[in-house]
Amino acid sequence: MKITRFAMICAFALGLPLSANADTANNEAMNGVAHLQEEWARIKYQMTDEKQQLDAIHQLETEGESLLNLYPDSPEVMIWQGIVLSTDAGIVRGISALGKVNDARDLFEKSITLNPTALDGSAYTSLGSLYYQVPPWPLAFGSDSKAEEFLKKALELNPDGIDPNYFYGDFLLQNDHYAEAKVYLEKALNAPDRPSRASADAGRRAEIAKALNEIAQEVSKN
């Protein structure tokens, strides 16, 4: 993370090592990320009224933007602000949401240039999910080939994670590859719990169960 000239002067004057200053900034940034994660899970999985959900995600966007202004070189903050923007776009839907989708993509791409393994490669997972969920050109940048590329990279970095397995399974499901999708979705369902992410894991597992039920219904038709 970049250390400002002011911070360097202060550290020198106090006789503090620069690495300690950087570690403090990183810890503060990660505390902010933990807040974004917790609030995001509450908004996405515990709020049912769409207007209230949208108001809450807008507030979280503002908080994420403030955090990004404080820690502009933190890939973890970039990833989570991108996730918040993507979630907003998913609630709003339609052409009006594409601006935030583009902003989210830019944040994921920038985070990868800084640290591709940040948060176990979550930028690749999020970027891949965008590419298969948004419309293709000329409306947007959607691309199944790019989605698969990024989602496979996410799985290389975090092969047992709930999110990369879920999103790759969902990608396969959307493309009618039911047997292969089931393998990844079941692996996602049985993924280890993430520390301090109980609400997010519970919500994701509900989505996984819904996807597996959809596969069972499609297979039963044949």
Buried (B, 14 or more C-beta within 10 A) or exposed (E): BEBEEEBEEEBEEEEEEEEEBBEEBBEBBBEBBBBBBBBBBBBBBEBEEEEEBBEBBEEBBEBBBEBBEEBEBBBBBBBBBBBBBBBBBBBBEEEEBBEBBBBBBEBBEBBBEBBEEBBBBBBBBBBBBBBBBBEEEEEBBBBEEBBBBBBBBBBEBBEEBBBBBBBBBBBBBBBEBBEEBBBBBBBBBEBEEBEEBEBBBEBBBEBBEEBBEBBEEEEEEE
